[in-house]
Amino acid sequence: MPNMSSPSATVPSPVIVSDGVDFCSSVFPEHAFPPPDGVLDDYRRLCRRGYAVMARSRVAITGLARNIGQVLPVSIRRVEDLGRLFADYRVVVFENDSVDDTKLLLRHWSATNRRVTVICEDLSDPVNPATRCLARAERMADYRRRSQDQVLDTCRRYDATILVDLDILGGWSLDGIAHTFGHTGWDFVGSNGLVFRRQGLAMNVPRQYDTWALRFDRDLAPVPTVDGAGFVPGRGEPLVPVTSCFGGLGIYTMEAYAAGRYEADDIEHATFHRRLIAEGHHRLFLNPSQIVIYGRRHRRSDGIAQLLIGGWASLTGRRPPRALFGRSDSPTDVVAAANRAAA
């Protein structure tokens, strides 16, 4: 298992001055996550190779949706921008029980883009809690199976499947995805899925978000949340062998995706990867360069810390860093502003 006690400090730039709109636009801020000079040439080489591989490959992109109307217009643009990097692409979205405009937006998308298939169901399922809950895992496994069946029915001869969370506020790195395709010898590659939070007087400390799906040993034993959150490898570092992970976006070869099966006795990603390994598809990795930004986790004392930082900056003449997804910008306001800017 990698050493998770001392996470790398190379992921974000030392001072991120971007506000929430920058991290909620359809264009991922690659400049905010530069690889170190020592690996820059190799990183660029793999990205160039990956973009070339993508340009001659066909991919299925699939995800789930429920009550994500606020961010969905931005997610649609991100998915289409990603799909256009391939020789061809198809999108499969499974939606259930939305009470906002998610269904309307998805149906409009499928009506205006022939590559998009949307499955909408009213199942009267409860909203899944953001906790390590087996009832949630069982429902998610069912939704993922429905999506998988549709992908394999229509895209079985494609080269790869990209599984993506469509409610991600900050989006995903296209360069990071290309970096993955620049490698060979993998069955699945998950993402470096980050959430930002304050730590002391440092406002923008990255933490690993999807810790329940993260596994390293042969038994796929869950990693304690605190330990998993501290696992933040830097962009440009080598692929990390895992037995399971996700991080908001995962890429499977189509052969591996067809071999997996979602079960209900653990988080659905772990059960899927357990089946993959049993079927001989054991080349599973997390790519530190394949960055996904979930957003910012607020703490009650963030405002006080911001005032202290601002006061110190005034005394020293320095410009204070701005918090990602600041309190003054609700997700609704941030996404609406991003939509207007991209229109």
Secondary structure, 3 states (H helix, E strand, C coil): CCCCCCCCCCCCCCCCCCCCCHHHCCCCCHHHCCCCHHHHHHHHHHHHHHHHHHHCCEEEEEEEECCCCCCHHHHHHHHHHHHCCCCEEEEEEEEECCCCCHHHHHHHHHHHCCCEEEEEECCCCCCCCCCCCHHHHHHHHHHHHHHHHHHHHHHCCCCEEEEECCCCCCEECHHHHHHHHCCCCCCEEEEEEEEEEEECCEEEEEEECCCCCCECCCCCCCCCHHHHHCCCCCCCCCCEECCECCCCEEEEEHHHHHHCCCCCCCCHHHHHHHHHHHCCCCCEEEEEEEEEEEEEECCCCHHHHHHHHHHHHHHHCCCCCCCCCCCCCCHHHHHHHHHHHHC
